[in-house]
Amino acid sequence: MHGGSRAALLVALLMIGAPAPAQVSTAPDSSIIVVSRERILRETEAGRALREAERTRRSEFEARVDAVKQLLEAEEADLARERAALSRTEFERRAKDFDRRVRNARRLSQRQAAELQRAFRTAREALVSELAPILIEVLKSEGASLVLDTEQILIAAPAIDMTDEVIELFDERVPLPALALPAFDPLLPADGTAPDEDPTAPDPAPSPQ
């Protein structure tokens, strides 16, 4: 047997019984599914309704604050014009009263802005809580064991992204949010006294004198 034939035979014998090369799977791991919570809260009907309500209410609140600011600025200008015609005692009394009402209006606007923010934060948290049972349902229906947020991963196969399915179920199951928004007090009470005014509380910012 020639040398070349003996080498070929040796290679053939070595190949017999050798493990087959591992096959690289291109199929996605079906034990994991991913969803985009940001998309769910942005694209579902309930999520869109909540964002629109927040925009509308904030715009209304800002308009009320601006209207009060304009009233106070006009009153400040009137007081400045009348200063020469007033006695020092009368001017100081009116200036002190004006400054008190400015502080009260500022405190009220800050408190009410915080209440509005808390109301929408609570509504968003309630909306997120509705997501858990839907994710569990999709998890079981897909035979998966883990759900990841797309914001937490770099890349995923499109086949394991269940966001569209979750949005469809969310729209079917979750009603539009019932918002428990605060009923605001007037920002500028007739007597200039805030309902919860603390006479010893420091002024949060300089008054517009």
Buried (B, 14 or more C-beta within 10 A) or exposed (E): EEEEEEEEEEEEEEEEEEEEEEEEEEEBBEEBBBBBBEBBBEBBBBBEBBBEBBEEBBEEBEEBBEEBBEBBEEBBEEBEEEEEEBEEEEBEEBBEEBBBBBBBBBBBBEBBBEBBEEBBEEBBEBBEEBBEEBBEBBBEEBEBEEBEEBEEEEEBEEEBBBBEBBBEBBEEEBEBBEBEEEEBEEBBBEEBEBEEBEEEEEEEEEBEE
